[in-house]
Amino acid sequence: MATPRIKTTYSLPVETVAALDRLASRWGVSRSEALVRAVASVDDGESPTDALAALEAWQSAVALDAAGARAWQAAVADERDAREIGGPPPVRRVAERRVD
């Protein structure tokens, strides 16, 4: 049996709609379905995951300001792009012995 639907209109901030679109894209569903899932997760009383709590604790511990965070994000993006287009391999972190 189909779930009854009600068409409605909301006025949302542009940032919220953009976030909803990203969420819908990530889940591979419509904007409406993403909204249904998001509301259901909050209504079910889901709490932030341990991973999110750990991330927030790390961010607080490093006391990274907005400019530093943007610089770090750009560096990570550059590294990922370099790997995707056949850039240099990642730096090896173990000592290697030279064999002659």
Secondary structure, DSSP 8 states (H G I E B T S, - for coil): -------------HHHHHHHHHHHHHHTS-HHHHHHHHHHHHHTT----HHHHHHHHHHHHHT--HHHHHHHHHHHHHHHHHHHTT-------S------
